């Protein structure tokens, strides 16, 4: 699976029990904090809780531009199993 498809799948299947917030790292070496998002076939629309240095509160980003998603909540790791992550045995 290509990484763009992987990121899109994770965002499309985001469970309601996990807050839609975190930080997206881009291939452009930019960190984008978000508190919610909407999806289209090729782009994710991220909502910031505070404007960036130019005053923007929303960011449209292609799935191909995502290099990582950082999660800022403090939930136990086991809670992420609903997203398909499993412990190594």
PyMOL commands that place a pseudoatom at each C-alpha (Angstrom):
pseudoatom trace, name=CA, resn=UNK, resi=1, chain=A, elem=C, hetatm=0, pos=[0.000, 0.000, 0.000]
pseudoatom trace, name=CA, resn=UNK, resi=2, chain=A, elem=C, hetatm=0, pos=[1.339, 3.428, -0.852]
pseudoatom trace, name=CA, resn=UNK, resi=3, chain=A, elem=C, hetatm=0, pos=[1.650, 5.887, 2.022]
pseudoatom trace, name=CA, resn=UNK, resi=4, chain=A, elem=C, hetatm=0, pos=[-0.996, 8.286, 0.638]
pseudoatom trace, name=CA, resn=UNK, resi=5, chain=A, elem=C, hetatm=0, pos=[-3.531, 5.443, 0.608]
pseudoatom trace, name=CA, resn=UNK, resi=6, chain=A, elem=C, hetatm=0, pos=[-2.480, 4.453, 4.123]
pseudoatom trace, name=CA, resn=UNK, resi=7, chain=A, elem=C, hetatm=0, pos=[-2.949, 7.954, 5.526]
pseudoatom trace, name=CA, resn=UNK, resi=8, chain=A, elem=C, hetatm=0, pos=[-6.299, 8.318, 3.769]
pseudoatom trace, name=CA, resn=UNK, resi=9, chain=A, elem=C, hetatm=0, pos=[-7.444, 4.963, 5.188]
pseudoatom trace, name=CA, resn=UNK, resi=10, chain=A, elem=C, hetatm=0, pos=[-6.437, 5.928, 8.721]
pseudoatom trace, name=CA, resn=UNK, resi=11, chain=A, elem=C, hetatm=0, pos=[-8.249, 9.267, 8.487]
pseudoatom trace, name=CA, resn=UNK, resi=12, chain=A, elem=C, hetatm=0, pos=[-11.356, 7.743, 6.833]
pseudoatom trace, name=CA, resn=UNK, resi=13, chain=A, elem=C, hetatm=0, pos=[-11.650, 5.078, 9.529]
pseudoatom trace, name=CA, resn=UNK, resi=14, chain=A, elem=C, hetatm=0, pos=[-10.852, 7.298, 12.517]
pseudoatom trace, name=CA, resn=UNK, resi=15, chain=A, elem=C, hetatm=0, pos=[-12.882, 5.897, 15.445]
pseudoatom trace, name=CA, resn=UNK, resi=16, chain=A, elem=C, hetatm=0, pos=[-15.332, 8.154, 17.278]
pseudoatom trace, name=CA, resn=UNK, resi=17, chain=A, elem=C, hetatm=0, pos=[-13.736, 7.146, 20.615]
pseudoatom trace, name=CA, resn=UNK, resi=18, chain=A, elem=C, hetatm=0, pos=[-10.422, 8.797, 19.676]
pseudoatom trace, name=CA, resn=UNK, resi=19, chain=A, elem=C, hetatm=0, pos=[-10.328, 12.618, 19.500]
pseudoatom trace, name=CA, resn=UNK, resi=20, chain=A, elem=C, hetatm=0, pos=[-9.704, 14.024, 16.013]
pseudoatom trace, name=CA, resn=UNK, resi=21, chain=A, elem=C, hetatm=0, pos=[-6.722, 16.041, 17.136]
pseudoatom trace, name=CA, resn=UNK, resi=22, chain=A, elem=C, hetatm=0, pos=[-2.987, 15.897, 16.783]
pseudoatom trace, name=CA, resn=UNK, resi=23, chain=A, elem=C, hetatm=0, pos=[-0.181, 17.218, 14.627]
pseudoatom trace, name=CA, resn=UNK, resi=24, chain=A, elem=C, hetatm=0, pos=[0.401, 16.356, 10.975]
pseudoatom trace, name=CA, resn=UNK, resi=25, chain=A, elem=C, hetatm=0, pos=[3.971, 16.447, 9.757]
pseudoatom trace, name=CA, resn=UNK, resi=26, chain=A, elem=C, hetatm=0, pos=[4.324, 17.168, 6.063]
pseudoatom trace, name=CA, resn=UNK, resi=27, chain=A, elem=C, hetatm=0, pos=[6.892, 16.262, 3.466]
pseudoatom trace, name=CA, resn=UNK, resi=28, chain=A, elem=C, hetatm=0, pos=[7.654, 20.008, 3.452]
pseudoatom trace, name=CA, resn=UNK, resi=29, chain=A, elem=C, hetatm=0, pos=[8.985, 19.777, 7.038]
pseudoatom trace, name=CA, resn=UNK, resi=30, chain=A, elem=C, hetatm=0, pos=[5.953, 21.666, 8.389]
pseudoatom trace, name=CA, resn=UNK, resi=31, chain=A, elem=C, hetatm=0, pos=[4.044, 20.736, 11.553]
pseudoatom trace, name=CA, resn=UNK, resi=32, chain=A, elem=C, hetatm=0, pos=[0.300, 21.388, 11.393]
pseudoatom trace, name=CA, resn=UNK, resi=33, chain=A, elem=C, hetatm=0, pos=[-1.623, 21.055, 14.669]
pseudoatom trace, name=CA, resn=UNK, resi=34, chain=A, elem=C, hetatm=0, pos=[-5.278, 20.135, 14.120]
pseudoatom trace, name=CA, resn=UNK, resi=35, chain=A, elem=C, hetatm=0, pos=[-8.415, 19.756, 16.218]
pseudoatom trace, name=CA, resn=UNK, resi=36, chain=A, elem=C, hetatm=0, pos=[-10.699, 18.311, 13.546]
pseudoatom trace, name=CA, resn=UNK, resi=37, chain=A, elem=C, hetatm=0, pos=[-10.664, 17.360, 9.868]
pseudoatom trace, name=CA, resn=UNK, resi=38, chain=A, elem=C, hetatm=0, pos=[-12.834, 16.693, 6.839]
pseudoatom trace, name=CA, resn=UNK, resi=39, chain=A, elem=C, hetatm=0, pos=[-11.958, 14.404, 3.944]
pseudoatom trace, name=CA, resn=UNK, resi=40, chain=A, elem=C, hetatm=0, pos=[-12.296, 14.482, 0.179]
pseudoatom trace, name=CA, resn=UNK, resi=41, chain=A, elem=C, hetatm=0, pos=[-11.007, 11.852, -2.269]
pseudoatom trace, name=CA, resn=UNK, resi=42, chain=A, elem=C, hetatm=0, pos=[-7.603, 13.566, -2.684]
pseudoatom trace, name=CA, resn=UNK, resi=43, chain=A, elem=C, hetatm=0, pos=[-7.267, 16.147, 0.094]
pseudoatom trace, name=CA, resn=UNK, resi=44, chain=A, elem=C, hetatm=0, pos=[-7.762, 16.435, 3.843]
pseudoatom trace, name=CA, resn=UNK, resi=45, chain=A, elem=C, hetatm=0, pos=[-9.081, 19.723, 5.279]
pseudoatom trace, name=CA, resn=UNK, resi=46, chain=A, elem=C, hetatm=0, pos=[-7.489, 20.333, 8.683]
pseudoatom trace, name=CA, resn=UNK, resi=47, chain=A, elem=C, hetatm=0, pos=[-8.935, 22.718, 11.264]
pseudoatom trace, name=CA, resn=UNK, resi=48, chain=A, elem=C, hetatm=0, pos=[-6.515, 24.469, 13.619]
pseudoatom trace, name=CA, resn=UNK, resi=49, chain=A, elem=C, hetatm=0, pos=[-7.548, 25.659, 17.077]
pseudoatom trace, name=CA, resn=UNK, resi=50, chain=A, elem=C, hetatm=0, pos=[-5.375, 28.780, 16.657]
pseudoatom trace, name=CA, resn=UNK, resi=51, chain=A, elem=C, hetatm=0, pos=[-4.406, 30.617, 13.482]
pseudoatom trace, name=CA, resn=UNK, resi=52, chain=A, elem=C, hetatm=0, pos=[-0.905, 30.176, 12.066]
pseudoatom trace, name=CA, resn=UNK, resi=53, chain=A, elem=C, hetatm=0, pos=[1.491, 33.120, 11.623]
pseudoatom trace, name=CA, resn=UNK, resi=54, chain=A, elem=C, hetatm=0, pos=[-0.423, 34.208, 8.509]
pseudoatom trace, name=CA, resn=UNK, resi=55, chain=A, elem=C, hetatm=0, pos=[-3.846, 33.995, 10.187]
pseudoatom trace, name=CA, resn=UNK, resi=56, chain=A, elem=C, hetatm=0, pos=[-4.965, 30.718, 8.561]
pseudoatom trace, name=CA, resn=UNK, resi=57, chain=A, elem=C, hetatm=0, pos=[-7.165, 28.395, 10.627]
pseudoatom trace, name=CA, resn=UNK, resi=58, chain=A, elem=C, hetatm=0, pos=[-7.794, 25.780, 7.919]
pseudoatom trace, name=CA, resn=UNK, resi=59, chain=A, elem=C, hetatm=0, pos=[-5.287, 23.869, 5.776]
pseudoatom trace, name=CA, resn=UNK, resi=60, chain=A, elem=C, hetatm=0, pos=[-5.986, 21.737, 2.701]
pseudoatom trace, name=CA, resn=UNK, resi=61, chain=A, elem=C, hetatm=0, pos=[-3.309, 19.068, 2.312]
pseudoatom trace, name=CA, resn=UNK, resi=62, chain=A, elem=C, hetatm=0, pos=[-2.931, 16.196, -0.138]
pseudoatom trace, name=CA, resn=UNK, resi=63, chain=A, elem=C, hetatm=0, pos=[-2.566, 12.743, 1.377]
pseudoatom trace, name=CA, resn=UNK, resi=64, chain=A, elem=C, hetatm=0, pos=[0.744, 12.416, -0.505]
pseudoatom trace, name=CA, resn=UNK, resi=65, chain=A, elem=C, hetatm=0, pos=[2.131, 15.358, 1.485]
pseudoatom trace, name=CA, resn=UNK, resi=66, chain=A, elem=C, hetatm=0, pos=[1.619, 13.654, 4.873]
pseudoatom trace, name=CA, resn=UNK, resi=67, chain=A, elem=C, hetatm=0, pos=[4.743, 12.089, 6.354]
pseudoatom trace, name=CA, resn=UNK, resi=68, chain=A, elem=C, hetatm=0, pos=[3.493, 11.430, 9.916]
pseudoatom trace, name=CA, resn=UNK, resi=69, chain=A, elem=C, hetatm=0, pos=[0.606, 12.014, 12.299]
pseudoatom trace, name=CA, resn=UNK, resi=70, chain=A, elem=C, hetatm=0, pos=[1.431, 12.783, 15.923]
pseudoatom trace, name=CA, resn=UNK, resi=71, chain=A, elem=C, hetatm=0, pos=[-1.291, 12.184, 18.519]
pseudoatom trace, name=CA, resn=UNK, resi=72, chain=A, elem=C, hetatm=0, pos=[-1.459, 14.583, 21.450]
pseudoatom trace, name=CA, resn=UNK, resi=73, chain=A, elem=C, hetatm=0, pos=[-3.891, 12.770, 23.741]
pseudoatom trace, name=CA, resn=UNK, resi=74, chain=A, elem=C, hetatm=0, pos=[-2.808, 10.710, 26.743]
pseudoatom trace, name=CA, resn=UNK, resi=75, chain=A, elem=C, hetatm=0, pos=[-4.941, 7.597, 26.189]
pseudoatom trace, name=CA, resn=UNK, resi=76, chain=A, elem=C, hetatm=0, pos=[-3.453, 4.175, 26.828]
pseudoatom trace, name=CA, resn=UNK, resi=77, chain=A, elem=C, hetatm=0, pos=[-1.790, 2.560, 23.823]
pseudoatom trace, name=CA, resn=UNK, resi=78, chain=A, elem=C, hetatm=0, pos=[-4.268, -0.339, 23.885]
pseudoatom trace, name=CA, resn=UNK, resi=79, chain=A, elem=C, hetatm=0, pos=[-7.102, 2.085, 22.984]
pseudoatom trace, name=CA, resn=UNK, resi=80, chain=A, elem=C, hetatm=0, pos=[-5.569, 2.433, 19.503]
pseudoatom trace, name=CA, resn=UNK, resi=81, chain=A, elem=C, hetatm=0, pos=[-6.252, -1.196, 18.683]
pseudoatom trace, name=CA, resn=UNK, resi=82, chain=A, elem=C, hetatm=0, pos=[-9.594, -0.060, 17.221]
pseudoatom trace, name=CA, resn=UNK, resi=83, chain=A, elem=C, hetatm=0, pos=[-7.495, 1.647, 14.509]
pseudoatom trace, name=CA, resn=UNK, resi=84, chain=A, elem=C, hetatm=0, pos=[-5.951, -1.698, 13.546]
pseudoatom trace, name=CA, resn=UNK, resi=85, chain=A, elem=C, hetatm=0, pos=[-2.770, -1.542, 15.644]
pseudoatom trace, name=CA, resn=UNK, resi=86, chain=A, elem=C, hetatm=0, pos=[-1.926, -4.755, 17.474]
pseudoatom trace, name=CA, resn=UNK, resi=87, chain=A, elem=C, hetatm=0, pos=[0.688, -5.706, 20.063]
pseudoatom trace, name=CA, resn=UNK, resi=88, chain=A, elem=C, hetatm=0, pos=[3.628, -7.829, 18.928]
pseudoatom trace, name=CA, resn=UNK, resi=89, chain=A, elem=C, hetatm=0, pos=[3.566, -11.302, 20.420]
for i in range(1, 89): cmd.bond("trace and resi %d" % i, "trace and resi %d" % (i + 1))
show_as sticks, trace
zoom trace
